[in-house]
Amino acid sequence: MASKEQQAAPQIPGLPLAIHGCIIHALSADRVEILENTLLIVAGDGTIQTLAKDVDRSRVNDLVVEAGYTLDVVTVKYLDRGQFLIPGFVDTHHHAPQWAQRGIGRNVSLLDWLEKITFAHEARFEDAAYARRIYTACVLGGLKQGVTTASYYGSRHGEASRILADICLEMGQRAFVGKCNMNRNAPSWYCDPSAADSIRESKELIAHVRQIDPESRLVAPIITPRFAISCDHELLTGLGEIARQNPELPIQTHFNEAEPEMKFTKELYPQFRNEAELYEHFGLLGPRSILAHCIYLNEEEMQRVKTLGCGVAHCPIATSTMGDFMVAPIREYLRRGIKVGLGTNVGGGFSSSLLDAMRQAFIISKARETLTGGRDPALSLHEGFFLATLGGAQVCGLDDKIGNFAVGKEFDALEIHTIDPESPGGSLGVITPIEDEDSTEVIFEKFLMTGDDRNIARVYFILSRDKTTTHLVDFEPVYATASSVFNQSLRCSSTPASISVSIVPKQPFSSPTMSKPMKLAILDDYQNLAPAKFAHLVSAGRLEVTSFPDTLDPRVPSDKAALIERLKPFEIISTMRERTPFRADVLAELPNLKLLLTTGLRNASIDEVFAAQRGIVVAGTTNEGRRPPDATTQHTWALILGLARHIARDDAAVKSGAWQGSTLALGLPGLTLGLVGLGRLGSETARIAIVAFNMKIIAWSANLTQERADETAKKLGLPAGSIVVAPSKLDLFRTADIVSVHYVLSDRSRGLIGKEELAAMKPSALLINTSRGPLIDEAALLETLKAGRIRGAALDVFDKEPLAADSEWRTTRWGEDGRSEVLLTPHMGYGETDNINSWYEQTAANVERWLDGKEVVNRLN
């Protein structure tokens, strides 16, 4: 249940919510989006259903209805100028017992600070009443400051740590809670009696958290060795065994925090070269490990941290205000792709504010830039914003749930207000005065640098979930202005339409000063539709267009050389989806390229970060305004029906003089369709299967629950239970008569379907893939189909496209000599006339904007 502080806050069990106005979030370490006039719709389960950009207020009601809701049950909130949504802050390193000692112990070395100040204070948490009082203040204080997620170190006391977990769950703060393990090198009155006692209490905390939050929806236990010097060999071994038995559990510890600590660690564990080797030996380093501080990582340690997928909790206030001024090489970590988030540390610093941590991260990175002679450029404010939101979520392994406003994530947000018309300066609180001429980006910068918790008008987060309802809490701090009541509709913003801001600070948007026509290369336009869209720019003498319909694959050395030579003269390139990859090694060889245009809003084959660093603008196109079902869903059903009813085989037979074949069609009613992925495309495929063909549906994805599947069914106009979540991926493949893949390709999902899944399929089953080829182990699939182990497969996507002339797929022998039947199309799932023409029209409009010196729309970097 909710705490007393929150029982007065409005709760919306299962009620959809719509917010229209300015949305700001990070998509990566070097890309922040500032989206004005954007509509965000939160579904009844608390997840983001819609993020529609450039929406005029007059269209809001229509889009709400299109999302499947009636206007009498949806709360619509309008944000005014100076108001915006940002994701909730993630504190990756927080010593909760030190809440009442913040600011004490400046200019004291780390080990002295522990011995003389911290251990004595933390020992007080043996008193359960004291622990409950301070931890309640700590969690409530964090929520008031916008911290919706925190990774907590508790004291060494098991009971107090269990109390902290209870409070986090009651108040709705997402949290990792760890009992601090320490059985040596601390005073006898603040030390675990033995390794066995320390391990036992950790297991009791794990069991307790699993009891109060069985699915870890909000609160999860975290293995917490304070650091190696406080844990003997037996204790680290025991904690490593807990980690081995519970691979889902996160782990946190202090890592290379200070030179005296590192020296002492080396004396205690001389058999290890460094702390990375030590923790890895005990099984405490991995993708769920959160390593606090990381000031002095050597090359070997950086490589291991990157390889193992560990995250770094950067605590710039604590590391720069204690005995030594210590500056972690955060720029180097980001350059290497190491996960980094921000932590307040709390007791080791003086502030529990992530805004303060952002500012200090910026300040000490300037010192690092000076110390390195410019080799490590300072962090930008936007990068600090990333570290406090999406970066922190990545470090905690929660970026599939929170961190930004991507569709499908949980709505975890802060509503920021910066303007108070009644104050002398026109600003709310003590933020820098907001001037009439200030753009949204300027207002955002003023908030990051001078705003505080008074500007956090409300905090939205999931308080609890049970089998039937979700409680989305609008938590309003006690000092929020009365003028911003939750249900009140505010005046519509009259500010400009959406803009996307790249945060590579030295590469602002610019357009050419034209003295001659700019050169545009059109790639991969197999139907030759694009040139006509640029004809008006060519006739006006502004553009010179060359089309290259053949695809060169830069992953092939000879093709790469030919591609670079072909494209060197061009300032603008228009490419179709992922047909031609543009990695850093190709972009680096194109000296004249200034504008790279793709189709769609996601293209994993373009190195957008490197492009931004070279001043190359990357932009895409949208499908807004298209009515469902979309092109890919239609193509999915064309493949299902074509394969089930032998359309291609029978067509070829009739044309060659034959008649009916020996195999009859497969009827669909009553069959089970298994969906790997239940996003937008998977759910629309499910709707058609049920409504048009009376099929049964089972579905699986890594984080899919029955509750979410039921909510999806309701949005589709279907009763709960229409979509059944498979107990496991293998169960889906064993059960389904037809398996259709609708999954996003990523490093984690590559090879999602392999030998084991294919072997589990029924001999009579069909496999359909219109997503991405590498989701399926192609060698395993070829082997399965050659051996005829399933009835057939229909594929629109492949590992390498276009298919090579000698590809094993290119044969007419499929369906003969014991082979499975195979139906192939050349990645045409999106290839509709309206789609392609619309994309090229948007591309041409963007080229014209760029030539006119205007900001392009749908910018991706």
N, C-alpha and C positions, 0 to 999 in steps of 0.2 A: 504494500500500500504506500501511498505518498506520505512524505514527511509533513509535519504541521505547517512548515513554511510553504509547502507547495499545494496543500489541500485547497487553498483559496484560489489557486491559478486555474484558468479554464482548461478542462480536459476534453478531448474530442475522441471518444472511443469509436474507432472505425469510420470517422467522418472525413470525407475528402476536404482538401484545403487548396485554394488557389491564391497566388501572390503575383501581382503585376508591378513591375518597376525595374530597378537596377539590381543586377546580380553580378557579384564579383567572385571569381574563384580561380585557382591555379590548375592548369592541366599538366604541367610538368615543372621542373626546376627553372626552366627558362621561358615559361609561357603562362602569363596571367590573362584571363579574359575579363574585360569590363563590358558588360552587356546591358545596355539601356533598353527600356521598353520591352522587357522580356517577361514571358508568362511561365511561371513554374507551378505545376499541379502536383500535389502530394496525394497519393492514393490512400484508401482507408487503412492499409496495412503500414502506413508511415513511410513508404518508399516513394521516390520521385518517379512519377509516371510520365511527365511531359516537361521539357525545357524548350520552349518555342521562342526564338529570337525575333526581334524587330516586329513586335505585335502592337498595333495601335489599340488604344483602350476600347475603341468601338468594336473590336473583333474578339474581345475577351470572352464574352458570353457564348459566342459561336464555338470557340475552341473548347470551352468547358463542355458544351453539349457534344461536340465531336469526340471528346475523350470518354463519353459514355455516362455523363452525369446530368441530372436535372438541376436547374438553377435554384430550386427551393431547398436543396440539401447541401449545397456547396457554399462554404464561406469564402468570399473573394475579398482580398485585402489589396489596396492600392498604396504604393509607396510614392512619396512626394520627392521633390528635389532635396538632395542632401541626406536621403535615406537610402539604404541599400542592404542587401543580404550578403553575408560572407559565411563560409563554413565554420563550424565550431572549432575552437582551438584544441590541439592535442599536446598535452604536457608529457613528454617521454621519460622524464626523470624527476620524481617528486618524493622527498622524504616527508611523509605525512606527520610523523611524530615531532618534526622540527618546526611545525607551524607556529608554535609559541616562542620560538627562539630566533625568528628571522631578524637579520641585521646585527646579531651579536657575534663578536669574534673577528672583526676585520683586522687585517695585518697580523694574523696568527697563522703559523704554518699548519698544513692539513693535519698532521699527526698530533700536534699540540691541541689543535681545535677539537679533535675527537676526544682526546684524553681529558681535557680540562673543562669543556663546555658541553659537548653533544652527548656523550655517554651518560653523564649525570642527568641531563634533561630527559633522554629517552627512557631511563630507568623508571621514571615516574609512571610509565604506561603499564606497570604491573597492577596499578589501581584501575579496575575496569570502569569505574565511574568517571575518573579523570580522562581515560581514553575515549569514552563515548562523548564527553563534552568537547574535547579538543578536536576529535575527528569530525564531529558534526560541524564545528566552525570551519574546519579545513575544507570539507567538501562543499559546504554552502558558499564559502568564500571563492572557491574555484569556479562554481557555476555563475556567481555574480560577475566574475571576470571573463566569462565566456569559455571556460575550460570544460568542454563536454566529455573529454576523454583524458584519462591520466594513468600513468604507470607508477604505482605507489610502492615504495619501500615502507613496510611497517617497522615496528620495533622488533626486538627479539622475542617478544611475548606472543604465544599462540593465541590466547584469549583476546588480547587487544587487536590482533590482526583479523580475527574472525569478526570482531565488532566493526572494524573498518569496512570489511566486505559487506556486512549487513547494511551499514549506513549508505554506502555507494548504491546498493540495489534499491533501498528505500527512496533515495533522492533522485534516482534515475541517471546518475553519472556513470558512463561507461568506464570501466576501470580494470586494470590488472592489479591484484593485491598480493604482496609477497611477505611472508614472515622472514625477517632478516636473520640469515644463518651466520653465527659467529661463535666459535667455541675456543678461541685463543686470542692472545694479544689484545685483550681488553680487561678492564678491572674485574676482579672475581665477582663483584656484585652486579656486573652487567655483562655476563658471558653465559652462553649455553653450558649447562653442567657437563655435557659430553656430546660427542658426535651423534650417538644413538638418540639422545633426547632431542637434539636439533632436527634430526631427520624425522623422528616421530611427530613432532609438532608441525613440521611442514606437511606431512601426509595428512594430519588431522585438518589442517587448513584447506588442503585440496579437497578432501571429502566434504567438508562443510560447504565450500563454495559450490561444489557440484550438487549438493542437496538443495541449496537455496536458489540456484540458477542452473538447472541440469544441462541446458543447451548452451550455456555461456553467452546468452543473448546480450547481457550487459556486463556481468562481472565474471572474471576468469582468474584462477590462481596463477601465480608466476613464481618460478624457482628463483631464489634471491640470495646467493652467497654474497655477503657484503663486499668482500674482495679476498684475494687469495691469502693475504697475510692474516686474516681473521678466521680462516678455515684450515684445519689440518687435512692430511691426506685421506683419512677415513671419512671425514665429512664431505670433501669434494667427491670422493668415490661414490658415496651414498646418494648425493644429489645428482651425479651423473647417471646413476642407475634409475632414479626417479624419471629423469629426462628420457632415458632409453625406453622405459616402460610406458611413458606418456608423451609420445613425440609431438602431440598437439600443444603441449604446454610451452608458453614463452619462458625465457630465461633473462635475468638482468643482473648485471654486476658492474662494479667500477673497473676501468680498464686503462692502464697507462695514464693514471690521473696526475701523478706528481713524481718528480725524480726521487725523493726519499722513499716514497711508497714502492717504486719500481726496484730500487736498490735493495730494500728489505725483502721484497718478494724473491729476488734473485738469491738472497742469502738463505731463505727458507726452502726454495726449490731449485737448487743449483743444477739439477739434471736437465732443466729446460732452458733453451736459448732465449726465450722471451715469453711474454704472457699469452700470446696467441697459441704457441705450442702447448703451454701449460693447460689452458682451458680446453683446447681441442682434445688433448690427451684424456681429460676427464669427461668428455662427451658434452661439454657445456657451450660449444660454439656451433652455430647453425643459423638457418634463415629466421628462426624465432628469437635469436639472441639480441638484446638491447645493451649496447656497451656505452657506459657513461663516460664522457669527457674525451678519451682517446687523444691526448695531447701529443704524445711522443711516439706514434707508430713508426716503425722502420719499414723499409721496402717489403721485406718478407711478410710482416704483419699486415700491411695494407693489401697485399695480394691475397692472403688467406681470408681476411675479412671480406673482401670483394667476392672471392670464389665461393665462400661458404654462405654468402647472402646475409651476413650480420648487419645490424643497423647501428648507427652512432647517435647517441643522445648528446647534443651539443648544449652545454650550459654556460653561456658566455659571461653571465653575471658572476657566478660562483668562481669560475676559473680566473677571473681578472680582478677580483676584489679581496682575495684572501692573502696569504703571506707572499706568494709570488704572482706576478702577472703572466698568466699562461694563455697562449693563443693556439687553439687547435687549427690544423691546416684544412679548414672546411672546403676551400676552393679546390684543393687537390682531391679531396674525397668526392666532391661532386663531379670533377673532371673524370675520375675513374669510374663513376657510376655507382659509388657506394651510397647506400641509403642513409640519409641524415635527417633528423628532426630536432626540434628545440625542446629543452627542458628548463624549468625554473630552478630545480634543485631545492629551492625554498630555504632551508637552514643554511646551506653553504653560501647562499647569496643574501640579498636583502629584499627581494621582491618576488611575489607570487604571480606577477602579471606576465603573460606571454607577449603583450605589447612591449613591455620593458625588455624582455629577452630578445625580441626582434631588433630593437634599437641598439642594444648592446652588441648583438651579433654584427650589425653593420659597423659599429664604432671600432670594435677590436679587429674586424677584417681590414679596416683601413690601416691599422697598425701592422697587420700581417703583410699588407701590400708594401708598406714602407720597408719592413724588415727584409723582404725578399727582393727588393729592388724592382718591384712591379711584376715579378713572375707569378705571384698569386693575386690577381686583381680583387679588389674589395667586393663584397656582396652588395647587390642592389637591395633596395627596400622590398621590391617585389619578390626577390629570392628569399628574403627573411619571411615574408608572408607565406610563401610556399612551405618553408621549413616548419612554420607554426600550424599548418593545416594538412595538406596532402603529404608533405614530406614526413610529418609525424605519423600519419596514418600508415604510410609505407613501412616505417621503422617498426611499428607495432603489428604489422601484418593485417591491418584492417582496411587497406585501401580499396578492397572490393566492397566495403560497406559504407565508408565515410571518407571525408577529405576534400570532396568537391561535390558539385551538383550534377554529376553524370546520372542519366536516367537509369533507374534500377537500384541506386544506392539509397540508404536510409536518409530521411530528411533530418539533418543535424546541422543547425544553422544559428547564426546571430543576426539580429536585426539592428542595424546601426543607424542612429540619428545624430546629426551634426548641427542642425539649425534650431535655434530658439528665437523666434521673432521678437519676443518680449525682453530679451537680454540686451544690454547696451551694445555689445559687439555683434549681436545677431547669431551667436553660436551657443550650443548647448555645452554646459560645463566650462572647462578652461581650454578647449581646443582652439587652435588658431582661428581667428574670425573668418567666416565663410563669406567671400565677396560675391557680388552679383555676377562678375565676369568669370568666376572660377568654373572650370570644366569639372566633370565627374572625376577624372583622373587626378586633378589637383586636390579636390576634396578628399579623395581616398588617401593621397599622400599626407595631407594634413592630419587625417585620422591616425595613420600609422605612426607618425612622428610626434603628435601632440595630443592625441585622444587618450581617453582612459575608460574605466568601467562605467562612468556616467553616460558615455555615448552608446553603451550596449543596452538598448531599450528593452530587448527581450531575448531570451534564449529558447530555441526550440529543440527538443530532444525526445526520444522514445523513453517514457517512464517505465513501462512494463508491457509485456505481451503474455497473454495466456492463449488457450486454444480457440477462443472466440473473439477476443477484442485486442486492439492495440490502443495504448494511451499515449497520444502525442501531446506533450506538455508545452504550453506557452508560458515560460517562467519569466515573470516580470520583476526585475530588481526593485527594491523598495523605493529607490530614488528616481525611478523612471517617471517621465512627465505624464500627467493625467491626460494630456491631449493625444496620447498614442494608445488608446484602448484597443484591444485586439480586434473587436468586431467593427470598429469604426472605419468606414471607407474614406480614405484621404483623397485630396485633389490629385488628378492625374498629372504626371510629370509632362512638361512641355519641352523637355530637353531632347537633343538629337537622337537619332536612331542608334542601334547597337554598334559598338566598335570593339575590335579585338586588339589588345595591346601586347606586343612582343616585349619581353623584358631583357633584350640585349641592348643595353643603354646607349652604346656608341653607334647603333645602326638605326636611326630614326627613318620613318617612311620618307621616301623621296621619289620623284618622277623625273624623267629626262627633260633636258632643254633641247628641243628638236631643231636640228638643222637639216636633217635628211630623214627619210622614212626609217622607222625602226624595223628590225628583222624579226619575224615570228616564224618559228618552226612548229608545225603541227605533226605530232607523232601518233601512230597507231590508230588512225582514223580509217578503219577498214572499209567503211561504206562511203567515204569521201563526202561526208555531210558538213564538215566544219568550214571549208573555205568560203562558202556562200554567206556564212554568218559574219565574216570579216570584210565583205565586199565593199561596204560603205567607207571603211577606213582605208582600204586600198585605193579606191577611186578618189579619195580626198588627199592622196599623197602622203598619208601618215603612217602607212604600214606596208611592208613588203612580206608576202606570205609564201612559204615553201612547205609543201606537204610531203611527209615520208610515211607511206602506208605500211612499209615492211618493218617488222620489229627486230631490233638488235638487242641481244641480251648481254649486258655488261658483266655478267658473271662468267661469260665465256671470253677468254683473253682476246681472241681475234675480233669478236664483236665489240668488246669494250673499246679497243683502239679505233675501230671504224666509227663507233658512235661518237666518241669524243671529237674525232676529226670532222665528222658531219656537223656537229652542233656548236663548234667553237665560234663561228661568226654571229650567232644569234643572241639578241638581248632578251627575247621572250620565247618561252617554250610552252606549248599546250600539249599535255599528255593525257591519256585515257586510263584512269584507274591505276592498277599496279602493273600494267603491261610492260612498261620500261622503268626499272628501278633507278632511282637517283640517290645513290649512296655518297658518302663524303669523298671517296676516291674519284668519282666521276665529276661531282660538283667542283672539286678543286681544280679540274682541268678545263673549266669553262669560264674564261676570264671576262667575257662580255655579258654573261647571264645576269639579269636584274630581276626578272619576274618569271616564276615557275607556276603554271596553272594546272591543276588536276581536276578530276571530277569526283563528286562526293565530298564528304567532310572528314574522311579518315583514309589515309594512304600510308600504310606502314612501310612502303618501299622508298619513301622519301626521307632523307635525314634532315628533318626540319630544323633541328638545333644547329647543325653545321651550316645550313643555308642561311639562317639568321645571322650567324657569326660573320658570314661573308657579305651580308647586306642584300641577300636574295629574298625577295618577298614570295611567300608561298600562299596560294589561295585556292579554295575549292568551290563546290556548287552544292545546292540543296535539292531536296525533293518536295519542298513545301507546296501544299495545294493539291497534291495527288490524292485521289480517293482510293481506299483499300478495296480489294487486296493489291498489294504492290507487285511490281514486275517479277521479283524473285519468287514470291509465293505462287504466282501464276505458273512460273516455269517449274517449280517443284511439283505442282500437280500435273503439269504436262508430262514430266518424266515418270511420275508414279503411274499415270494412266497409260502412257506409251509403253512402259515396260510390262505392266500387268496385263495389257491387252495385245502385246506383240505388234504394235503399230508399225514400227520400222521394219521388222522382219517380214510381216505380211505384205507391206507395201513393195518391198524389194522382190518378194516372191511373185506377186501378181505381175509386176512390170517385166519380170524375166520369163513369164509364160507359165508359172506354176499356179497352184490354187491353195487351198487350206493346208496348214502345216499339221504336224503330229501332236502339238501341244496346244491345249485350249487356254482361253483367257482366265485370269485370276479375278474373281469377283471380290469387290471390296467390302460390301456390307457385312458387319459382324466381325471383321478382322481387327486385329490390334495394331495401331500405329504407334511406334515408339519414337519419341522426339528427344534427340540429344540437344538440349537447349530449349528454353521456353521464354525467349525474349519476344521482341516484336514479331519477327518472322515465324518463329516456332509457334507462338500462340495463334497467329492468324491461320497457319496451316492446320492447327488443331480444330479451330472453329469450322473450317470447311469440311474437315473429315467427319465431324459429328453431324453438322447440319445437312450436308449434301450427300454423304455416303453412309451414314449410320454406323460409323466405326467406333471402336473403343480406343481410348488414348491413355498411354502411360508416358511419363516424361522423367528425365534426369538431367541435372547439372550439378556442379560441385556444391552449390549453396542453396539448392532448391528445397523448399519445405512444402508439406501438404497445405499448410496455411496459405502460403504464397500462391500455390497452384489453384486453390479454391478462389482466392481473390482475383486471379487472372481469369478464371472461368466466369466469375460474376461480371467482370468488365466486358467479356465477350457476349454477355447475355445468356450464359449457360448456368445451370445449377451447380452448386458446390458438389464436388465429387466427380464431375465430368472428366476431369484430368487427374489421374492417379499418379502419385510420385513413386517411382520404382525404388525399392529398398537400396539398390546399388546399381552401378552402371552395368555390371554383368547380368543382373536380374533383368534389366531392360532388354539386353541383347538375347537372353534366353527366351523371353516371353513374346517379343514383338514379331508380327508377321511381316511388317515393313518398318525399317529403321530409316528415319530422315534426320540429317545432321543440320543443326542451326546454331552453331557455336562460333564465337569470336576467336580468331587465331591469335595466339600470343606464345611467348616462350613456354609458359606453363601448359598450354593446351596442344602444343605441337606433338603429334603422335598420340593424341588422346584415344584413338581407336587403333588397336594393334592386334597381334596374333590371338591373344586371349579373348578379346571381345568378338573377333570374327569367328573363332572356333566355337563360341557359345551360341551362334545364330542357328536357327532351325534350317534344315536342308531346303525347306520351301520358302525361305524368307527372301525379301528384296532389300537392298541397301541403296539409299538415295543421298547424294551429296551436292548441294548447291551453295555451300559455304566457302570453304577454302581447302584446297587439295592436301596440304600438309597436316590437316587435322587427322588424317588417316595414314597409317604406315603403308605407303604405296606398294612396297615389295611384298608385304604380307597380304595385301588385297589382291595383287596379281596372282600370287600363289594360290589363294583361296578360289579365285575365279577360274584359273586354269584347271584346277582339280575338280571344279564343279560342285564345291561343297555347299553353295547356296544357289537358289534359283536364278538370281540375277542381280545386277547393279546398274544404276543409272547415274552418270557423273557429268557435271557441268564444269568441274574444277579439277586441276591437276597440280602436281608438285612444281613442274616447270611448264610455263605457258609462253608462246604457243608450243604445242607438242612437237618434238623433233620428228623429222620425216621417218626415222627408223624406230620410233617409239613402239614399245610392245603393245600399246593400246591400239595402234593403227593396224588392225587386221580384220578381215571379214570372217575369220574362223570362230568368232565368239558364238556360242550356242551350238557348236558342232563338236563331235568327237569327245563328248563328255564335259565340255566346257560350259560354264554358266553363260546365260544370255547377258549381253552388255549393250547398253544404250548410251551413246556419247554425244554431248553438244559442246561447242567451243567457247565456254564461259559466256553464255548469252543470257544468264538469268536476269540481268538488268537491261538487256539490249532491246528495249522497246523504242519505236519511232519517237514517241512523245518524250521519253526519258532523254535519249541521246540528243535530240534537237534542243530540248530545254537546257541541258548542260552546256552545249556549245553556245547557245544564246547568252547564258549567264557568263560564260568565259569571255565572249566578245565584249559584253558590257563591262566586265572588269578590266579588260585591256583598254577600253576607251576611258574608263575612270583614271587609270594609271597614266595614260597619255595626257589627260587633262590636269594632272597634278593632284588628283583627289585620292583619298584613302580607298583601297579596294575593300570589297565586302567579303565575308566568309574567309578572312585571313586565318591561316593555320599556324603561323609562327610569329 
